[in-house]
Amino acid sequence: MGIFNALTTAVGGLQAQSYALQNISGNIANSQTTGFKRTDTSFANLVADSSTARQVSGGVQALSRGTNTVQGDIQAASVSTFMAINGDGYFVVQRPSGFPDNQPVFAGNELYTRRGDFQMDKDGYLVNGTGYYLMGLPIDSSTGNVTGSVPQVLKITNDFLPAQETTTIQYRANLAATPMTQQYAAGGSELLDPGDYGAGGDPTIAGDGVVLGADTKTFENQTITGGSITVYDAQGNPVDVQLRWAKLDSSALGGTHTDQWQLFYQSNTNPGATDVAWTNAGTNFVFNANGQMNPQVPNLTLTGLAVDGHTVGDIAMNFGGNGITQFADSNGVAQVGTINQNGFAAGQLNGIAVSDKGRVVASYSNGRTLDIAEIPLVSFNGDNGLQQLDGGAFQATDASGPPIFGASGKISAQSLEGSNTDISDEFTKLIVTQQAYAANTKIVTTANDMLQETIAMLR
């Protein structure tokens, strides 16, 4: 019976090496497949029934061994929605169960993949190269926080981003202790002189002071620019706001205050003689000998701000602590360190990208960007127990355990994970498998010769 057992064992060996060859060929074929995880082959011996005194080596069976925890190389990509996972984790995806009316329908079965070549299709879905649809967690645009904990298939809409009215201007600047106005010579010529203004009256009356069109040239000669900023009304219309600073008093010239300034904004860019050209912001800025405001003016409100008849509304100007200072400046100008505002025009979707923080970011024609979804990563206690599906996807099994949200891996934007197949290693396995297969055929040949010798004994 030993010869027949040897034949059976050899045939089992041939089958096992054929199975190993199948895995090797699949690994080599997918050496350039994005996110592919090779399948290795492990061998297990089969022990025949025997006593301890007559044990035999027995046969062999081939088993698959997953390499889902072995990462492929991370390679840079030029597509803004491509991404790779650096470390542990899987993307959550679904595959449509059908396409009625050319629209995908999902059965709710979550699958998992490391293939991150996602691109937006015609319907706004993020789909990878093998047809799996990315799932994510929506983000509240007003707070920037994730809403909900259950991922859903992401669909990006082409809706306009609504305009946001400007309500706040952040402003910080240093005013030159001696402003080099256009009329500056010496001896107080840098100060605004209320007596130079006609029918409009004294423009330095904080809260009510204005400069009429007839006095525009005089005003611009006696003040320095404070910068400009574009603000937006409720419909997103842009309004350019010009600012100017006027120094009213100086202790160095015997003034009653240490140093005093006022801020103006332009109300009309092309005023008639009796039209209001510049409006006083309504606050005195008083500085001590150290160039610090005293008292502090952390903010003020531009009430009913309007330019060229275009009303924006009330805007709060925030200076913060010591946001406006008065130090020496050889150029004699207002050095504006910060000037920004919180409004913007409506915008049309220009495109989307994935950030290194694992968020889908939409960019709009108005220059704004907005986080619209967060991409969750899941892990498994038994990664190699996942069932492989076509297209580089996996399905959870009892062996893998359920998905665990919050994997430790990080998303690398504009990158792709390559196959973890090592060509040189696979060719080495190929040579060994070929030799092992040939050796098993030799067993069959030898057993056949022995049987022929046995038959010949009977003749």
C-alpha positions in Angstrom: 0.0 0.0 0.0 3.0 2.3 0.5 3.4 2.8 -3.3 -0.2 3.8 -3.8 0.0 6.1 -0.8 3.1 7.7 -2.4 1.2 8.3 -5.6 -1.7 9.9 -3.7 0.7 12.1 -1.8 2.5 13.1 -4.9 -0.8 14.1 -6.6 -1.7 16.1 -3.6 1.7 17.8 -3.8 1.1 18.6 -7.5 -2.3 20.1 -6.6 -0.7 22.2 -3.7 2.0 23.5 -6.0 -0.5 24.3 -8.7 -2.5 26.3 -6.1 0.6 28.2 -5.1 1.4 28.9 -8.8 -2.1 30.3 -9.2 -1.5 32.8 -6.3 1.9 33.7 -7.6 0.5 34.4 -11.1 -2.3 36.6 -9.6 0.2 38.5 -7.5 2.4 39.2 -10.5 -0.6 40.1 -12.7 -1.6 42.7 -10.1 1.8 44.1 -9.4 0.6 47.5 -10.8 -2.9 47.4 -9.4 -3.7 50.3 -7.0 -4.1 49.1 -3.4 -3.7 45.4 -4.3 -2.9 43.0 -1.4 -1.1 40.0 -2.5 -2.1 36.5 -1.4 0.7 34.2 -0.2 0.5 30.5 0.1 1.1 28.4 3.2 1.3 24.7 3.3 0.0 22.3 6.0 0.8 18.6 6.3 -1.8 15.9 6.4 -1.0 13.0 8.8 -2.1 9.5 7.8 -3.6 7.2 10.4 -0.6 5.3 11.9 0.8 4.1 15.1 3.7 6.0 16.8 6.0 3.2 15.7 5.0 3.5 12.0 4.4 7.3 11.5 4.6 8.6 7.9 5.1 12.2 6.7 1.7 12.2 5.0 0.4 14.5 2.4 0.1 18.3 2.0 -2.6 20.9 1.5 -2.2 24.5 0.3 -3.9 27.4 2.2 -4.1 31.1 1.5 -2.4 33.7 3.7 -3.6 37.3 3.4 -1.3 40.3 3.5 -3.9 43.0 4.2 -1.7 44.5 6.9 1.3 44.9 4.6 1.3 48.4 3.1 2.2 49.1 -0.5 4.4 52.1 -1.5 2.7 55.6 -1.2 3.1 57.4 -4.5 2.3 61.0 -5.4 -0.6 61.6 -7.7 -1.8 64.7 -9.6 -5.5 64.3 -9.1 -6.8 66.3 -6.2 -9.3 63.7 -5.0 -6.9 60.8 -5.0 -5.8 59.6 -1.5 -3.9 56.9 0.2 -3.9 55.5 3.7 -0.6 55.7 5.5 -0.9 53.0 8.2 -3.8 51.0 9.4 -7.3 51.5 8.0 -9.8 51.1 5.2 -12.1 53.5 3.3 -15.8 52.7 3.7 -17.5 52.2 0.4 -20.7 50.8 -1.3 -21.4 49.3 -4.6 -24.7 50.2 -6.3 -27.3 47.4 -6.5 -28.7 48.9 -9.7 -29.0 51.9 -11.9 -32.7 52.7 -12.5 -33.1 55.8 -14.6 -29.2 55.9 -14.7 -29.1 56.8 -11.0 -27.3 54.5 -8.6 -29.3 52.7 -5.9 -27.6 51.3 -2.8 -28.6 48.4 -0.7 -26.8 49.6 2.3 -24.1 46.9 2.4 -20.9 48.5 3.6 -17.7 47.3 2.0 -14.1 48.3 2.6 -11.1 49.2 0.4 -7.6 50.8 0.4 -8.0 51.7 -3.2 -8.2 55.5 -3.1 -8.4 56.6 -6.8 -11.7 58.4 -6.2 -13.0 60.9 -8.7 -16.2 62.8 -9.0 -18.6 61.4 -11.6 -21.4 63.2 -13.5 -23.8 62.9 -10.6 -21.4 64.2 -8.0 -20.5 60.9 -6.4 -16.9 60.0 -5.5 -16.2 56.7 -7.3 -12.9 54.8 -7.4 -11.5 53.1 -10.5 -13.4 49.8 -9.8 -16.8 51.4 -9.3 -17.0 51.6 -5.5 -18.7 54.8 -4.1 -17.0 56.6 -1.2 -18.9 57.1 2.1 -18.3 59.9 4.6 -19.7 62.0 7.4 -21.3 65.3 6.4 -19.9 68.5 8.0 -22.0 71.5 9.2 -20.7 74.4 7.1 -21.5 77.0 9.8 -19.6 75.2 12.6 -17.1 73.0 10.8 -18.2 70.1 12.9 -19.1 66.6 11.8 -22.9 65.9 11.9 -23.9 62.4 12.8 -21.8 59.2 13.3 -23.1 57.0 10.5 -21.3 57.4 7.2 -23.4 57.9 4.0 -22.6 57.8 0.4 -21.1 61.2 -0.5 -22.8 63.2 -3.2 -21.4 66.7 -4.1 -24.0 69.2 -5.3 -23.3 72.1 -7.7 -25.4 74.5 -5.5 -24.1 78.1 -5.2 -22.4 78.9 -1.9 -24.7 81.7 -0.5 -23.3 85.1 0.0 -22.4 86.2 3.5 -22.9 89.8 4.6 -19.9 91.6 6.2 -20.5 92.2 9.8 -17.0 92.5 11.2 -13.7 94.1 10.1 -10.5 93.0 11.9 -8.0 95.9 11.8 -4.6 96.5 13.4 -2.2 99.3 12.4 0.6 101.6 13.6 0.1 105.3 13.0 3.3 107.3 12.4 3.9 109.7 15.3 4.6 112.3 12.7 2.4 111.7 9.7 3.9 112.8 6.4 0.8 114.3 4.9 0.9 116.0 1.5 1.0 119.4 3.2 3.5 118.4 5.9 6.4 120.9 6.3 7.0 121.4 10.0 5.6 122.9 13.2 2.2 121.2 13.2 1.5 121.2 9.5 0.8 117.5 9.8 -2.4 118.2 11.8 -5.9 118.5 10.4 -7.1 122.1 10.8 -10.9 122.4 11.2 -10.7 126.0 10.2 -9.9 125.0 6.6 -13.3 123.5 6.1 -16.3 125.4 4.7 -20.0 124.7 4.6 -19.6 121.1 5.9 -18.4 122.4 9.2 -15.9 120.9 11.5 -15.2 117.3 10.4 -13.6 116.4 13.7 -16.8 116.3 15.6 -16.7 112.6 16.4 -20.0 110.9 15.5 -21.3 113.8 13.3 -18.3 115.0 11.4 -18.3 114.8 7.7 -16.2 116.2 4.8 -18.1 117.6 1.9 -17.0 117.2 -1.7 -15.8 120.9 -1.9 -13.3 120.1 0.9 -12.1 116.7 -0.4 -8.7 117.9 -1.6 -8.0 119.8 1.6 -9.0 116.7 3.7 -6.8 114.3 1.6 -3.8 116.8 1.9 -4.2 116.8 5.7 -4.6 113.0 6.3 -2.9 109.7 5.6 -4.4 106.6 4.0 -5.4 103.8 6.4 -5.8 101.1 3.8 -8.9 99.8 2.0 -11.0 96.7 2.1 -13.8 95.2 0.1 -16.9 94.3 2.1 -20.1 92.6 1.0 -23.8 93.4 1.4 -26.5 90.7 2.1 -26.7 89.8 -1.6 -22.9 89.5 -2.0 -22.4 92.8 -3.8 -18.8 94.1 -3.2 -18.3 97.5 -1.8 -14.8 99.1 -1.6 -14.2 100.9 1.7 -11.4 103.4 1.8 -10.0 104.5 5.2 -8.0 107.6 6.2 -6.5 108.7 9.5 -6.4 112.4 10.6 -4.1 113.6 13.5 -5.8 116.3 15.4 -3.5 117.1 18.3 0.0 116.6 19.5 1.6 117.2 22.9 4.9 118.0 21.2 3.1 121.1 19.8 1.6 122.1 23.1 -1.7 120.4 22.5 -4.2 119.7 25.2 -4.1 115.9 24.5 -1.0 113.8 24.4 -1.7 112.7 20.8 -5.2 112.4 19.2 -6.4 110.8 16.0 -9.7 110.2 14.3 -10.7 107.6 11.6 -12.7 108.4 8.5 -14.2 106.3 5.7 -15.1 107.3 2.2 -18.8 107.7 1.6 -18.7 109.0 -2.0 -16.0 108.4 -4.6 -17.2 111.1 -6.9 -19.0 113.7 -4.8 -20.5 117.0 -5.8 -19.5 120.1 -3.8 -22.3 119.6 -1.3 -22.2 115.8 -1.1 -20.7 113.9 1.9 -17.3 112.6 0.7 -15.9 111.3 3.9 -17.6 110.3 7.2 -16.1 110.4 10.7 -16.1 106.9 12.3 -17.1 108.6 15.6 -14.3 107.8 18.0 -11.3 109.6 19.4 -8.0 107.6 19.5 -5.8 109.1 22.2 -2.2 108.0 22.7 0.2 108.4 25.6 3.9 109.2 25.4 4.7 105.5 25.0 2.6 105.2 21.8 -0.2 103.2 23.5 -3.8 104.1 23.4 -5.1 105.5 26.6 -8.0 104.8 27.1 -8.1 101.6 25.0 -10.5 101.5 22.1 -10.9 97.8 21.4 -13.7 98.3 18.8 -16.2 100.6 17.2 -19.2 100.4 15.0 -19.5 102.0 11.6 -23.3 102.7 11.7 -25.2 102.4 8.5 -22.1 102.3 6.3 -22.8 103.3 2.7 -20.6 104.0 -0.2 -21.8 105.7 -3.4 -25.4 105.2 -2.3 -24.8 101.4 -1.7 -25.8 100.6 1.9 -24.0 97.8 3.6 -25.2 98.3 7.1 -23.6 98.3 10.6 -20.1 96.9 10.6 -18.1 96.3 13.8 -14.4 97.2 13.5 -12.4 95.2 16.0 -8.9 96.4 16.9 -8.2 94.1 19.9 -5.9 95.0 22.7 -3.2 97.5 21.6 -4.4 97.0 18.0 -3.8 100.6 17.1 -0.5 102.1 18.2 1.5 105.3 17.5 5.2 104.7 17.2 7.8 106.6 15.1 7.9 105.6 11.4 10.4 107.1 9.1 8.0 106.8 6.2 5.3 108.8 8.1 2.5 106.5 7.1 0.0 104.1 8.7 1.5 100.6 8.6 -1.6 98.3 8.4 -0.7 94.9 9.9 -4.2 93.3 9.7 -7.2 94.2 7.6 -9.8 91.5 6.8 -13.5 91.0 7.0 -15.9 88.1 7.3 -18.1 88.6 4.3 -18.0 87.1 0.8 -19.9 87.0 -2.5 -21.9 84.0 -3.6 -19.8 81.4 -5.3 -20.2 78.5 -7.8 -18.5 75.2 -7.2 -15.2 75.1 -9.0 -13.9 71.7 -7.8 -13.2 69.5 -4.8 -10.1 68.1 -3.2 -9.2 65.9 -0.3 -7.0 67.3 2.5 -4.4 65.6 4.6 -6.9 66.0 7.5 -9.1 63.5 5.7 -11.8 66.0 4.7 -13.4 66.6 1.3 -12.9 70.3 0.6 -15.0 72.2 -2.0 -13.6 75.3 -3.7 -15.8 78.1 -5.1 -15.5 80.8 -7.7 -15.5 83.5 -5.0 -12.2 82.1 -3.6 -13.8 80.4 -0.6 -13.1 76.8 0.4 -15.4 74.8 2.6 -15.1 71.4 4.3 -18.1 69.4 3.3 -17.4 65.9 4.5 -15.0 63.9 6.7 -13.7 60.6 5.4 -13.8 57.9 8.2 -11.3 55.1 8.4 -12.1 51.7 9.9 -9.9 48.9 11.2 -10.5 45.2 12.0 -9.1 43.0 14.7 -8.6 40.3 12.1 -7.6 42.1 8.9 -6.5 38.9 7.1 -9.9 37.4 7.8 -11.6 39.8 5.4 -13.2 38.3 2.3 -11.7 39.6 -0.9 -14.0 40.9 -3.6 -13.5 42.0 -7.1 -11.9 45.5 -7.5 -9.8 45.5 -4.4 -12.7 45.6 -2.0 -13.2 43.5 1.2 -16.2 42.3 3.1 -16.3 41.8 6.8 -16.6 38.2 8.1 -16.8 36.4 11.4 -13.0 35.9 11.1 -12.3 39.6 10.7 -14.8 40.8 13.2 -16.9 44.0 12.8 -15.4 47.3 11.6 -14.0 49.6 14.2 -14.3 53.3 13.4 -11.3 55.5 14.2 -8.4 53.6 12.6 -4.9 54.9 13.5 -3.9 55.4 9.9 -3.7 58.9 8.3 -4.9 60.0 4.9 -2.3 61.3 2.5 -3.9 63.7 0.0 -3.0 63.5 -3.7 -1.4 60.1 -3.3 -2.1 56.5 -4.1 -1.1 53.2 -2.4 0.6 50.9 -4.8 0.4 47.1 -4.9 2.3 45.3 -2.1 3.5 42.7 -4.6 7.3 42.4 -4.7 8.2 41.2 -8.2 11.6 39.8 -7.3 10.1 37.9 -4.4 7.3 36.4 -6.5 9.8 35.3 -9.2 11.8 33.6 -6.4 8.7 31.8 -5.3 8.0 30.9 -8.9 11.3 29.1 -9.3 10.8 27.2 -6.0 7.3 26.2 -6.9 8.4 25.0 -10.3 11.1 22.8 -8.8 8.7 21.5 -6.1 6.2 20.6 -8.8 8.9 18.9 -10.9 10.0 16.9 -7.8 6.4 15.7 -7.2 6.2 14.5 -10.8 9.4 12.5 -10.1 7.6 10.7 -7.3 4.8 9.8 -9.7 7.4 8.5 -12.2 9.3 6.5 -9.5 6.1 5.0 -8.1 5.1 4.0 -11.6 8.5 2.3 -12.1 8.2 0.4 -8.8 4.7 -0.8 -9.8 6.1 -2.0 -13.2 8.8 -3.9 -11.3 6.2 -5.5 -9.1 4.1 -6.6 -12.0 7.2 -8.0 -13.7 7.8 -10.3 -10.7 4.6 -12.2 -11.5 5.6 -13.1 -15.0 
